[in-house]
Every structure is written in C-alpha cells, then in structure tokens.
Amino acid sequence: MGNIHTTGPNEALIVSGGCCGSTKKRTIVGGWAWAWWLVTDVQRLSLNVMTLDPLCENVETAQGVPLTVTGVAQCKIMKMMNVYYFHHQADELLGTASEQFLGKSVKEIKQTILQTLEGHLRAILGTLTVEEVYKDRDQFAALVREVAAPDVGRMGIEILSFTIKDVYDDVQYLASLGKAQTAVVKRDADAGVAEANRDAGIREAECEKSAMDVKYSTDTKIEDNTRMYKLQKANFDQEINTAKAESQLAYELQAAKIRQRIRNEEIQIEVVERRKQIEIESQEVQRKDRELIGTVKLPAEAESYRVQTIAQGKQCQTIEGARAEAERIRKIGSAEAHAIELVGKAEAERMRMKANVYKQYGDAAIMNIVLESLPKIAAEVAAPLAKTDEIVLIGGNDNVTNDVTRLVAQLPPSINALTGVDLSKVLAKIPGAKA
C-alpha cells in the first residue's frame, strides 16, 4: 500500500524509487503523487524567493583602495513546467536544483548561493576603480548579476534582482574624493553664480528697458482703447437708454393693457361670484323655508291637528261622560226613588203595625218604649258631663240632698217634653209603684 502526497505551487515534490527496483524520479509542482510504502522516497524542495545580503569587506579595487560593499539579492530555484500525464513535472533545470540542494535546509541553500555571489562580487571589485563603483552603482550591480548568473544557473538558481545597498571605506578615500569634488563643484558654482549675476544684471536692465518700452506702448494703447471704449460706450449707452425708454414705455403700455384685461376678468369674476352668491342666497332662503316648514310649520300643524284631535276626543268623551253620568244619575234617582218608595211603604207599614200594636197593648206598650228610650236619653244628657273632670256642689249637706231631689223631680217633665209621655202617670199605673 501507499499514500497520496500533495504539494502547492511554491514547493516541488520529488518522488524517487518504486516497485520492482525502479530508479525513475518524478518532480511534481502544485499537484499530487502516489508513493509506495518502504520502496518510494518522497522529498520536498521550497520554491519560495530567497533574500540574500552579500557583504564584501575591505576588498581592494583596481587602484588598491580597500572598499566595503553591501548588496541585496533576490533568488529562487528555476523551474519550467510540462504536462506529464495529469501531474506537473519539472524539466532538467529543476532536476539539477534537486540534485544540488535536495536534503538541504533553506539556510544551507542560501549560504551556498551567498558564497557564490560574494566571490563574483570580490572579483568584479578588483577590476573597477573607486569612482566607477561609487558613481554608477546600477552598472556595477548589473555587471555582478551578469557574471554570477551563469554559475548559479548551473545550480538551478535564478537571480531575480541584485542591487548595491552601500559602498564605504575605512581610509577616508571616498570622503577625500568627495571633498575635492565638492571644492571643484563649489568653485565652479561660485564662478557660475558670478557669471549668472552679471548676465542677470545685464539681462535685467535689458528686460527693464524692454518692459518700460512695452509699458509706455501699452499705456498709449490703453489710453487709445479707453477713449475708443468710452466713445463706443457712450453710443452704446445712448442706444441702450433709447431702447430702454422704448422698452419701458412699451412695457408700461403692455402692463396697462394687461392690468385692464386683468381688471375686466376680475369684474367678470366678481359678477360671476355675485351671481353665484345670489344663487347661493336664494338656495339658502329656499333651504331655510324648507327648514322652517320642516321644523316649525309641519310640527305646528301636526301639533294643532293633535290638539284638535285630542279636543274632539275630549269633547266626545265629555259628552259621552255627561250622557253616561246623566243616565247614571237618572238610574240612581229612579232607583233611589223606588227605594224611597219602598222604604216609605215599609215605614208606613211598620208605623201602621206599630200603631196597631200600640193600640192593642195601650199604655203598657208606650211604657215599654219609654223605658227603652231612657238609657239613650240618659246617655245624651250625660254626654256633656262625661267631658267634665269634676263637679263641685256648693252648699251644706242638706242643700246637696235638696238639689239632687230637685234634679230627679225635674226628670219626668223633661221626658214628657221630649217624648210626650207623662212618666208620673205611667208609673202610677204600674202595680206597687208610687208616683
């Protein structure tokens, strides 16, 4: 059995060995590969850019001046991709790089390339002067890259860029060269400044003269143009004012006409509004009439009709009531008359019968009636006395007796006066009674 190994575009996968003693080697970039256990070896090689800092210290130039040069180089392993079945396989250059650096770390690869670059840098420094190195660093870097590229290319390495970072020395040669150059430059600069000042003064005078000539000529032209401008402006103003006056008059006339039309329209609008107002008022009067008819007249007529109907009903009711009352009174009167007639007949019959009884029994009956009436008479006589709290009899003992005797003696005449019966005679007729 085996495993599947994958790799990205920044890494090469080198698969070697295989079944049955195979010595075939495959290089895959950005793909995958199958590796058998125990009989297949899988190794990886980084394709990332490597940054190197070559340094050459105290290297003598063609003039024997020791210089120290530092640079920066960007390198990477070269690869050219072909399609081999379904995987990416590197060609001879990538195979060469894998033979040179496979199994080494990135640090070791950088060290190998750095030593190669520094060797070529030293060799080239020995063939150049200080001025050539210092003044044209780009040419110096291009020369180093051109000389070193074939050597590192045979190792499968590509130099992407190489630049000189700094150049300096410990014997002050560059400083002296700079001072001399600075003095020459300064001298030339001072002479140039003097010549420039001189030329500038001459040129300034010439320019000033030309400027004054131009100024005077310009002022003359300006005055001429100003005069022409004012004349033309006066003509233009006259034409403009005339046009403005005509325009103003035309505007006022047109405005008056427009105002007249507007006024006519306003009058028409007022007339229409007045007509509409009259129509509205007429409709409002009609509405109020209908409202009065609906809210006053019709309710009043209804109320009058209701009152009239009620009055007629009450009148009929009163008439019928009067008729009924009259009939009732007539019937009651007839009934009462009949009753009175019957009562009178009964009373007459009773009196007749009582007379017959009284006639039959004589004085005994009369006496019975009187005796039956005495309690009632006594009650009527004693009624006023019942309201009296006390009776005071004035006099001695003999007078009281006499008064009572006299009161009792007056009783028979009183009964006689009330009933017509002589109580003394009736009592005299009773056996054993004394008057």
C-alpha positions as CSV (number, residue, x, y, z in Angstrom):
1,M,0.0,0.0,0.0
2,G,1.0,3.6,-0.1
3,N,0.0,7.2,0.5
4,I,-1.0,10.3,-1.6
5,H,1.2,13.3,-1.2
6,T,0.2,16.8,-2.3
7,T,2.1,20.0,-2.9
8,G,1.4,23.6,-3.7
9,P,2.7,25.9,-6.4
10,N,5.6,27.2,-4.2
11,E,7.0,23.7,-3.4
12,A,8.4,20.9,-5.5
13,L,7.7,17.3,-4.6
14,I,10.4,14.8,-5.7
15,V,9.4,11.2,-5.7
16,S,12.1,8.5,-6.4
17,G,12.2,4.8,-6.3
18,G,9.2,2.4,-6.8
19,C,8.3,-1.2,-7.2
20,C,10.4,-3.9,-8.8
21,G,13.6,-1.9,-8.3
22,S,12.5,1.2,-10.3
23,T,15.0,4.1,-10.5
24,K,12.6,6.5,-12.0
25,K,12.5,10.0,-10.5
26,R,9.5,12.4,-10.7
27,T,9.3,16.0,-9.8
28,I,5.8,17.5,-9.1
29,V,4.9,21.1,-8.5
30,G,1.4,22.1,-7.5
31,G,-0.1,18.6,-7.7
32,W,-0.1,15.2,-6.1
33,A,1.8,11.9,-6.3
34,W,1.3,8.3,-5.2
35,A,4.1,6.8,-3.1
36,W,4.5,3.2,-2.1
37,W,5.5,2.3,1.4
38,L,9.1,1.3,2.0
39,V,10.1,1.4,-1.6
40,T,9.4,5.0,-2.5
41,D,11.2,8.1,-1.2
42,V,9.3,11.5,-1.1
43,Q,11.3,14.7,-0.5
44,R,10.3,18.4,-0.8
45,L,12.1,21.4,-2.2
46,S,11.0,25.0,-1.5
47,L,10.5,27.3,-4.5
48,N,10.0,30.5,-2.5
49,V,12.1,33.6,-3.1
50,M,15.2,33.8,-1.0
51,T,16.6,37.2,0.1
52,L,20.4,37.3,0.4
53,D,22.6,40.1,1.8
54,P,26.1,39.7,0.2
55,L,28.9,41.5,2.1
56,C,32.5,42.1,0.9
57,E,34.7,43.8,3.4
58,N,38.0,45.7,2.6
59,V,38.2,44.4,-1.0
60,E,40.9,46.2,-2.9
61,T,39.9,47.9,-6.1
62,A,42.0,48.3,-9.3
63,Q,43.6,51.3,-7.6
64,G,44.4,49.4,-4.4
65,V,41.8,51.2,-2.3
66,P,40.1,48.9,0.1
67,L,36.2,49.1,-0.1
68,T,33.4,47.5,1.7
69,V,30.3,46.8,-0.4
70,T,26.9,45.5,0.8
71,G,24.1,44.4,-1.5
72,V,20.7,42.7,-1.6
73,A,19.9,39.8,-4.0
74,Q,16.6,38.0,-4.6
75,C,17.0,34.4,-5.8
76,K,14.8,31.4,-6.3
77,I,15.0,27.9,-7.8
78,M,14.2,27.8,-11.5
79,K,11.5,25.6,-12.9
80,M,9.9,25.0,-16.3
81,M,6.6,23.1,-16.2
82,N,5.5,20.4,-18.7
83,V,2.4,18.3,-18.5
84,Y,3.2,14.6,-17.8
85,Y,0.0,12.6,-17.6
86,F,-2.1,14.5,-15.1
87,H,0.7,15.9,-12.9
88,H,3.2,18.8,-13.2
89,Q,6.8,17.5,-13.8
90,A,9.9,19.8,-13.8
91,D,12.5,19.7,-16.6
92,E,16.2,19.4,-16.4
93,L,16.8,22.7,-14.5
94,L,14.5,21.8,-11.7
95,G,16.1,18.3,-11.7
96,T,19.5,19.9,-11.5
97,A,18.4,22.0,-8.5
98,S,17.0,19.0,-6.8
99,E,20.3,17.1,-7.3
100,Q,22.2,20.1,-5.9
101,F,20.1,21.1,-2.9
102,L,17.7,18.2,-2.1
103,G,18.1,17.2,1.6
104,K,19.5,20.7,2.5
105,S,17.7,23.3,4.5
106,V,16.8,26.7,3.1
107,K,19.5,28.2,5.3
108,E,22.2,26.0,3.7
109,I,20.9,26.7,0.2
110,K,21.1,30.5,1.0
111,Q,24.7,30.1,2.3
112,T,25.8,28.3,-0.9
113,I,24.3,31.0,-3.2
114,L,25.6,33.8,-1.0
115,Q,29.2,32.5,-1.2
116,T,28.9,32.3,-5.0
117,L,27.6,35.9,-5.2
118,E,30.2,37.3,-2.8
119,G,33.0,35.6,-4.8
120,H,31.9,37.2,-8.0
121,L,31.4,40.5,-6.2
122,R,35.0,40.4,-5.0
123,A,36.4,39.5,-8.4
124,I,34.5,42.3,-10.1
125,L,35.5,44.9,-7.4
126,G,39.2,44.1,-8.2
127,T,38.7,45.2,-11.8
128,L,37.0,48.5,-11.2
129,T,38.1,51.9,-9.8
130,V,36.5,53.5,-6.8
131,E,34.9,56.2,-9.0
132,E,33.3,53.5,-11.3
133,V,31.9,51.6,-8.3
134,Y,30.7,54.7,-6.5
135,K,29.3,56.7,-9.4
136,D,27.5,54.0,-11.3
137,R,26.1,51.5,-8.8
138,D,23.4,50.2,-11.2
139,Q,26.0,49.3,-13.8
140,F,28.2,47.7,-11.1
141,A,25.2,45.6,-9.9
142,A,24.2,44.7,-13.5
143,L,27.8,43.5,-14.1
144,V,27.7,41.3,-10.9
145,R,24.4,39.8,-11.9
146,E,25.6,39.2,-15.5
147,V,28.8,37.4,-14.3
148,A,27.2,35.4,-11.5
149,A,24.0,34.3,-13.3
150,P,25.6,31.5,-15.4
151,D,27.3,30.0,-12.3
152,V,24.2,30.0,-10.1
153,G,22.1,29.0,-13.1
154,R,24.1,25.8,-13.5
155,M,22.9,25.1,-9.9
156,G,19.3,25.6,-11.0
157,I,19.2,29.1,-9.3
158,E,17.8,32.2,-10.9
159,I,18.8,35.7,-9.8
160,L,15.7,37.8,-9.8
161,S,17.3,41.1,-8.7
162,F,20.6,42.4,-7.4
163,T,21.3,45.9,-6.1
164,I,24.1,47.6,-4.3
165,K,23.0,48.8,-0.9
166,D,26.1,50.7,0.3
167,V,29.7,51.4,-0.5
168,Y,32.2,52.8,2.1
169,D,35.9,52.6,3.1
170,D,37.9,52.9,6.2
171,V,40.8,55.1,4.7
172,Q,38.6,58.2,4.0
173,Y,39.2,57.9,0.3
174,L,35.6,58.4,-0.6
175,A,35.5,61.4,1.8
176,S,38.6,63.0,0.3
177,L,37.2,62.3,-3.2
178,G,34.0,64.0,-2.1
179,K,35.9,67.0,-0.7
180,A,37.9,67.5,-3.9
181,Q,34.8,67.1,-5.9
182,T,33.0,69.4,-3.6
183,A,35.7,72.1,-3.9
184,V,35.6,71.9,-7.7
185,V,31.9,72.0,-7.7
186,K,31.9,74.9,-5.2
187,R,34.4,76.8,-7.3
188,D,32.5,76.2,-10.5
189,A,29.4,77.1,-8.6
190,D,30.8,80.4,-7.4
191,A,32.1,81.3,-10.9
192,G,28.7,80.3,-12.3
193,V,27.0,82.4,-9.7
194,A,29.1,85.5,-10.6
195,E,28.6,85.0,-14.3
196,A,25.0,84.4,-13.6
197,N,24.7,87.5,-11.6
198,R,26.4,89.5,-14.3
199,D,24.3,88.1,-17.0
200,A,21.3,88.5,-14.8
201,G,22.1,92.2,-14.3
202,I,22.6,92.8,-18.0
203,R,19.5,90.8,-18.8
204,E,17.6,92.6,-16.0
205,A,18.5,96.0,-17.5
206,E,17.6,94.9,-21.0
207,C,14.4,93.4,-19.7
208,E,13.6,96.5,-17.7
209,K,14.1,98.7,-20.8
210,S,12.0,96.4,-22.8
211,A,9.5,96.4,-20.0
212,M,9.3,100.2,-19.9
213,D,9.0,100.4,-23.7
214,V,6.3,97.8,-23.6
215,K,4.7,99.7,-20.7
216,Y,4.7,103.0,-22.5
217,S,3.4,101.5,-25.6
218,T,0.9,99.6,-23.7
219,D,-0.2,102.7,-21.8
220,T,-0.7,104.5,-25.1
221,K,-2.7,101.7,-26.5
222,I,-4.6,101.5,-23.3
223,E,-5.5,105.2,-23.4
224,D,-6.5,104.9,-27.1
225,N,-8.5,101.9,-26.3
226,T,-10.0,103.6,-23.3
227,R,-11.1,106.6,-25.4
228,M,-12.5,104.4,-28.1
229,Y,-14.2,102.4,-25.4
230,K,-15.7,105.4,-23.8
231,L,-17.0,106.7,-27.2
232,Q,-18.4,103.4,-28.1
233,K,-19.8,103.0,-24.6
234,A,-21.5,106.5,-24.9
235,N,-23.0,105.4,-28.2
236,F,-24.0,102.1,-26.8
237,D,-25.4,103.8,-23.7
238,Q,-27.5,106.2,-25.9
239,E,-28.8,103.3,-27.9
240,I,-29.4,101.3,-24.8
241,N,-31.1,104.1,-23.0
242,T,-33.3,104.7,-26.1
243,A,-34.1,101.1,-26.3
244,K,-34.7,101.0,-22.5
245,A,-37.1,104.0,-22.8
246,E,-38.9,102.5,-25.7
247,S,-39.0,99.2,-23.9
248,Q,-40.1,100.9,-20.7
249,L,-43.0,102.7,-22.5
250,A,-43.9,99.5,-24.3
251,Y,-43.7,97.6,-21.1
252,E,-45.9,100.2,-19.3
253,L,-48.4,100.2,-22.2
254,Q,-48.5,96.5,-22.2
255,A,-48.7,96.4,-18.5
256,A,-51.6,98.8,-18.6
257,K,-53.3,96.7,-21.2
258,I,-52.7,93.6,-19.1
259,R,-54.0,95.3,-16.0
260,Q,-57.1,96.4,-17.9
261,R,-57.6,92.8,-19.1
262,I,-57.0,91.6,-15.5
263,R,-59.5,94.1,-14.2
264,N,-62.1,93.1,-16.8
265,E,-61.5,89.5,-15.8
266,E,-61.7,90.4,-12.1
267,I,-65.0,92.3,-12.8
268,Q,-66.3,89.2,-14.7
269,I,-65.2,87.1,-11.8
270,E,-66.9,89.4,-9.3
271,V,-70.1,89.3,-11.5
272,V,-70.0,85.5,-11.6
273,E,-69.2,85.4,-7.8
274,R,-72.1,87.8,-7.2
275,R,-74.4,85.7,-9.3
276,K,-73.3,82.6,-7.5
277,Q,-73.7,84.4,-4.2
278,I,-77.3,85.4,-5.2
279,E,-78.0,81.8,-6.3
280,I,-76.5,80.5,-3.0
281,E,-78.5,83.1,-1.0
282,S,-81.7,82.1,-3.0
283,Q,-80.9,78.5,-2.3
284,E,-80.2,79.3,1.3
285,V,-83.6,81.1,1.5
286,Q,-85.3,78.1,0.0
287,R,-83.4,75.8,2.3
288,K,-84.4,77.9,5.3
289,D,-88.1,77.9,4.1
290,R,-87.9,74.2,3.7
291,E,-86.2,74.0,7.1
292,L,-88.9,76.2,8.7
293,I,-91.6,74.2,7.0
294,G,-89.9,71.0,8.2
295,T,-89.0,72.3,11.7
296,V,-91.9,74.7,12.5
297,K,-94.9,74.7,10.2
298,L,-95.3,70.9,9.9
299,P,-94.7,70.3,13.6
300,A,-97.1,73.1,14.4
301,E,-99.7,71.7,12.0
302,A,-99.1,68.3,13.5
303,E,-99.4,69.7,17.0
304,S,-102.6,71.6,16.0
305,Y,-104.0,68.5,14.5
306,R,-103.0,66.5,17.6
307,V,-104.5,69.1,19.9
308,Q,-107.7,69.4,17.8
309,T,-108.0,65.6,17.7
310,I,-107.4,65.5,21.4
311,A,-110.0,68.3,22.0
312,Q,-112.5,66.5,19.8
313,G,-111.8,63.3,21.6
314,K,-112.1,65.0,25.0
315,Q,-115.3,66.7,23.8
316,C,-116.8,63.4,22.7
317,Q,-115.5,61.9,25.9
318,T,-117.1,64.7,28.0
319,I,-120.4,64.5,26.1
320,E,-120.5,60.7,26.4
321,G,-119.4,61.1,30.0
322,A,-122.1,63.6,30.7
323,R,-124.6,61.4,29.0
324,A,-123.5,58.4,31.0
325,E,-123.5,60.5,34.2
326,A,-126.9,61.8,33.4
327,E,-128.1,58.3,32.7
328,R,-126.4,57.1,35.8
329,I,-128.0,59.9,37.9
330,R,-131.3,59.2,36.3
331,K,-131.0,55.5,37.0
332,I,-129.7,56.2,40.6
333,G,-132.5,58.7,41.1
334,S,-135.0,56.3,39.8
335,A,-133.5,53.6,42.0
336,E,-133.4,55.9,45.0
337,A,-137.0,57.0,44.3
338,H,-138.1,53.4,44.0
339,A,-136.1,52.6,47.2
340,I,-137.6,55.6,49.0
341,E,-141.0,54.5,47.8
342,L,-140.4,51.0,49.1
343,V,-138.8,52.3,52.3
344,G,-141.7,54.7,52.8
345,K,-144.2,51.9,52.1
346,A,-142.3,49.7,54.6
347,E,-142.0,52.5,57.1
348,A,-145.7,53.3,56.7
349,E,-146.5,49.6,57.1
350,R,-144.2,49.5,60.1
351,M,-145.8,52.5,61.6
352,R,-149.2,51.1,60.9
353,M,-148.2,47.9,62.5
354,K,-146.7,49.7,65.5
355,A,-149.9,51.8,65.8
356,N,-151.9,48.6,65.8
357,V,-149.6,47.2,68.4
358,Y,-149.7,50.3,70.5
359,K,-153.5,50.3,70.1
360,Q,-153.7,46.7,71.2
361,Y,-151.4,46.9,74.1
362,G,-152.1,50.5,75.1
363,D,-150.2,52.1,77.9
364,A,-148.1,49.1,78.5
365,A,-146.5,49.3,75.1
366,I,-145.9,53.0,75.5
367,M,-144.3,52.4,78.8
368,N,-142.1,49.8,77.3
369,I,-141.0,52.3,74.6
370,V,-140.3,54.9,77.2
371,L,-138.2,52.6,79.3
372,E,-136.2,51.5,76.3
373,S,-135.6,55.1,75.5
374,L,-134.5,56.2,78.9
375,P,-130.9,54.8,78.6
376,K,-130.5,56.7,75.4
377,I,-131.9,59.9,76.9
378,A,-129.6,59.4,80.0
379,A,-126.7,58.9,77.7
380,E,-127.5,62.1,75.8
381,V,-127.9,64.0,79.0
382,A,-124.7,62.6,80.5
383,A,-122.7,63.1,77.3
384,P,-121.7,66.7,78.2
385,L,-121.0,65.6,81.8
386,A,-118.5,63.0,80.5
387,K,-116.2,65.7,79.4
388,T,-116.2,67.3,82.9
389,D,-113.3,66.4,85.2
390,E,-115.1,67.1,88.4
391,I,-118.4,68.5,89.7
392,V,-118.4,70.8,92.7
393,L,-121.7,71.1,94.6
394,I,-121.8,74.3,96.7
395,G,-123.7,74.2,99.9
396,G,-124.1,72.1,103.0
397,N,-125.2,68.5,103.3
398,D,-128.9,69.4,103.3
399,N,-128.5,71.5,100.2
400,V,-126.9,68.7,98.3
401,T,-129.7,66.4,99.1
402,N,-132.2,69.0,98.2
403,D,-130.5,69.7,94.9
404,V,-130.4,66.0,93.9
405,T,-134.0,65.7,94.9
406,R,-135.0,68.7,92.8
407,L,-133.0,67.3,89.8
408,V,-134.7,64.0,90.0
409,A,-138.1,65.7,90.4
410,Q,-137.5,67.6,87.1
411,L,-136.8,64.4,85.2
412,P,-140.4,63.4,84.4
413,P,-141.4,66.8,83.0
414,S,-138.3,66.6,80.8
415,I,-139.2,63.2,79.5
416,N,-142.7,64.4,78.9
417,A,-141.4,67.3,76.9
418,L,-139.2,65.1,74.9
419,T,-141.4,62.1,74.3
420,G,-144.9,63.3,75.1
421,V,-145.3,60.6,77.8
422,D,-146.2,61.5,81.3
423,L,-143.8,59.4,83.3
424,S,-145.8,60.0,86.6
425,K,-149.0,58.7,85.1
426,V,-147.3,55.7,83.6
427,L,-145.6,54.8,86.9
428,A,-148.9,55.3,88.8
429,K,-150.4,52.6,86.6
430,I,-147.7,50.1,87.5
431,P,-148.9,47.9,90.4
432,G,-146.8,48.7,93.5
433,A,-145.3,51.8,92.1
434,K,-145.8,55.3,93.5
435,A,-145.6,58.4,91.7
